[in-house]
Amino acid sequence: MKEIWKSIPNYEGLYEASNLGKIRSLDRRGADGRKLRGKVLSPCLCGPDRCNYYFVNLSNYKADVKSHKVHRLVYSSFHGEIPINRVVDHIDGDRYNNRSDNLQCITQRKNIEKSVTSKAKQSNGLPCGVYFKGSSYFSVKYIDGIQYNLGSHKIMEVVECYYNLATKTLLHDEDRWKDVRYEIACIYEDFHK
């Protein structure tokens, strides 16, 4: 596939996104007048919500630096503005495949349904939302920038149940978060009988 570059909205003349999922800066003058040479940016797996998506830092003419998810930049460059009530989804479930033909705009509800039914895996091979530290697995869920610790256990499948229960609860009733802890405790007790 031939690589095609398009301007990133709100960063025209500064940055471009490619249909293969790359982001590059363009030749320009810095705030101090120095000539800056354009280059393909190296994304990092970080960001404000620590969700294992590729991020890049972009700055405008005022030198304001902002962190952006690469898949959202690619989508908006090739498909247009992302509506407020929509999210950008990776069609194949691979968060690191940011090609423009692998991105679609869907509702948050549809995205959650897809993640629950697809049994998506992270790059480390663990199910989504499950992490390993020390000698046990643990699960966290981020909602509106708030981290919810869902529990830990030595058996990965138990922790995966915690995460799936929390995700399904969010999908069906956003006000039931307080009940999730009780249901997780019941799962934990069942595995210890």
Order of alpha helices (4+ residues) and beta strands (2+ residues): beta-beta-beta-beta-beta-beta-beta-beta-alpha-beta-beta-alpha-beta-beta-beta-alpha-alpha
